[in-house]
Amino acid sequence: MVTLAIDRIAAREGFAALIAALGGPETTRLVGGMVRDTLLGLDPADVDLATRLLPEAVVERLKVAGIRAVPTGIAHGTVTAVLPSGPIEVTTLRRDVSTDGRHAVVAFTDVWQDDAARRDFTMNALYADPASGAVFDYFDGLADLDAGRVRFIGDPCQRIAEDHLRILRFFRFHARFGERIDAAGLDACAARANDLMALSRERIAAELLKLLVARHAVPVVTLMIDRGILRAVLPEIADAATLATLATREADAGVAPDAIRRLAALLPPDAAEGVGARLKLSNADRKRLVAARQGAGDEGPRALAYRVGVDSAIDRLLLAGEDVAPLHDWTPPTLPIGGGALVERGLRKGPEVAMVLRHIETAWIAEGFPDRARVDQLADQVVAAALADPIIASASGASSGRA
């Protein structure tokens, strides 16, 4: 029997008390992504438990044990146990009663295999004894995990009909874990690709952005384009050539993959604004998506980063094929002079100060952000030139009481 290494999980403060409160391994098991990731030697992002107990019993037992219980999704069987080491979701075993492609009506059960059968892929339907680490595998998930194969539980077309998001999840999990594509799953996703139109654009965006930074994102996105998976919801994406080039540049520059940058690489420049709105990205992400394809200009990496921000500058530079090394571990400085110093030099408070300050800032940027001593020299020069202008000199003189 395969055994999960649970030392780190078991050592979490409050975990042993939680398992005891829930009746031990006969009643409660580790489940899903944390089992999968731990078997792969990855650090699981979350620890989830499946239990035979009904949600109300979970809440009551946690209360008796002095563990805070939050009914985060109690109608669907989920209670969050808040431990000193972090929250853990505890979900009652379920089976699907009905589905409509977006939502499921569930009934509680005490049969482990029923709960496993409603999960999407075999590698996500693994359970583990929280005391011994013994793994329970009802659908050959261990073999698929070992082979790097993302495989639907049951008939792929039927599973997609139950939840259309599984199309994108199939490709996201393949991009992360896959080594060989499951032909039946691929064909089913292609056949039912139009089902994606029924999903909210937020759900599509969430899955797509996760996929774009996965290990095999480029070949998987290429495959999705070739099989027409995204055509119904993102017809603007024609090929993955720019994405492939960007991924190579990111790797060469030692820059971590970024989902918004990679989405920009997939889109024609004039499509970014519309796609960002359609996917309901945050305002910051929309702005960055649009800016990414606006070119790097000729002002230099640090000047660009000062003007648009480091992240946006890296986007533009990488997409333009420019060097990003000058931005490694670099934080844009703050102009070391303000309007008050210009007033002390004779300028009148008001628009003239802002105008002169912009001239100083432009010269400071052009010289590579020199220190305060050089900025003072620049200020003296620019203010002197400004006061040589009769209009500015007259206004400044009048404001200071000089004729």
Order of alpha helices (4+ residues) and beta strands (2+ residues): alpha-alpha-beta-alpha-beta-alpha-beta-beta-beta-beta-beta-alpha-beta-beta-alpha-alpha-alpha-alpha-alpha-alpha-alpha-alpha-alpha-alpha-alpha-alpha-alpha-alpha-alpha-alpha
